[in-house]
Amino acid sequence: MNNYGIPQDAVITIAGTVGVGKSSLTRALAKKLNFRTSFENVDHNPYLDKFYDNFERWSFHLQIYFLAERFKEQKRMFEYGGGFIQDRSIYEDVDIFAKMHEEQGTMTPEDFKTYSELFEAMVMTPYFPKPDVLIYLECDYDEVIERIKQRGRQMEIDTDPEYWKKLFRRYEEWISSFNACPVVRVNINEYDLHESLDTLDPVLDKIAHVIDVYRNVDTRK
């Protein structure tokens, strides 16, 4: 247990739409808690650039790649004994990204069915280790677009803004029904990493409380 009352074996996952600041918060929380970090392997993803050039051709390949990588990483964190802050959860892909592509016709119904069944078999079982808490980052749509521009990834800047609008709405719908683990909603304006990491202290208090309740309830089952 650290100064914030968060167990040293906890696994904390951060979720939210593209550009909302998940990576920055992951690093900041890891520094505050002396936890390890778990990031998406964007630089070595063999499908990401191809996907942004042609959604219909590469959406299924990209989702399968992400599922495999996130599954391996989830196992690694728990086998290591926890103590991780994770940038993006494994749960977002099926209900947000894959479903959105199926609905807009950039993933075939057959591919979506195959992907969904694989996801269910791998993840939605009692044996799959779940995070102690999921932090959902909230913000305004305009703030997301500005952050994407500031980040400067050309493939994101060149993407049709309508895609980001759909993704933003999809995330809002997804989190309203998410129940795989406890959720802490945090607005990105509640803290300022440029000012001080100490602005995260109220967020850490929320996390500690939710984990304490979750683990106590889980123990009594």
Residue pairs with C-beta under 8 A, 6 or more apart in sequence:
1 7
1 8
2 8
2 33
2 34
4 32
4 33
4 201
4 204
4 205
4 207
4 208
5 208
5 212
6 12
6 33
6 204
6 207
6 208
6 211
7 82
7 132
7 211
7 215
8 35
8 82
8 83
9 81
9 82
9 83
10 35
10 82
10 83
10 84
10 132
10 133
10 211
11 77
11 78
11 82
11 83
11 84
11 86
11 129
11 131
11 132
12 29
12 35
12 84
12 85
12 86
12 131
12 132
12 133
12 134
12 135
12 207
13 86
13 88
13 89
13 131
13 133
13 134
13 135
13 181
14 22
14 25
14 26
14 29
14 85
14 86
14 87
14 88
14 89
14 134
14 135
14 137
15 22
15 88
15 89
15 91
15 92
15 134
15 135
15 136
15 137
15 171
15 175
16 22
16 136
16 137
16 138
16 139
16 171
17 144
17 164
17 167
17 168
17 171
18 144
18 148
18 156
18 164
18 167
19 144
19 145
19 147
19 148
19 151
19 156
20 137
20 139
20 143
20 144
20 147
20 188
21 137
21 139
21 147
21 188
22 87
22 88
22 137
23 39
23 87
24 193
25 135
25 137
25 193
26 37
26 38
26 39
26 85
26 86
26 87
27 37
28 193
28 197
28 200
29 35
29 85
29 200
29 204
30 36
30 37
30 85
31 197
32 197
32 200
32 204
33 85
33 204
35 83
35 84
35 85
36 80
36 83
36 84
36 85
37 84
37 85
37 86
37 87
38 73
38 76
38 77
38 84
38 85
38 86
38 87
39 87
40 66
40 69
40 87
40 88
41 69
42 48
45 62
45 65
46 65
47 58
47 61
47 62
47 65
48 62
48 155
49 155
50 57
50 58
50 61
51 58
51 59
51 61
51 62
52 155
52 156
52 158
52 159
53 155
55 101
55 106
56 105
56 106
56 107
59 98
59 101
59 106
59 107
59 111
60 107
60 108
60 111
60 114
60 115
63 93
63 97
63 98
63 101
63 107
63 115
64 115
64 118
66 93
66 97
67 90
67 93
67 115
67 118
67 119
67 122
70 88
70 89
70 90
70 93
71 90
71 122
71 123
73 86
74 90
74 128
74 129
75 129
77 84
77 86
77 129
78 129
86 131
89 131
89 134
90 123
91 123
91 134
91 178
91 180
92 171
92 174
93 119
94 115
94 116
94 119
95 170
95 174
96 167
96 170
96 171
96 174
97 167
98 107
98 112
98 115
98 116
99 112
99 170
100 166
100 167
100 170
101 107
101 112
102 108
102 109
102 111
102 112
104 166
107 115
122 128
130 180
130 181
131 181
132 181
132 182
132 211
132 214
132 215
133 181
133 182
133 183
133 184
133 207
133 210
133 211
133 214
134 178
134 180
134 181
134 182
134 183
134 184
135 183
135 184
135 186
135 203
135 207
136 175
136 178
136 183
136 184
136 185
136 186
137 186
137 187
137 188
138 185
138 186
138 187
138 188
139 187
139 188
139 189
141 164
141 165
141 168
143 188
144 164
144 168
145 161
145 164
148 156
148 157
148 164
149 157
175 183
175 185
181 214
182 210
182 211
182 213
182 214
184 203
184 206
184 207
184 210
186 203
186 206
190 199
190 202
190 203
191 199
191 200
191 202
191 203
192 199
193 199
193 200
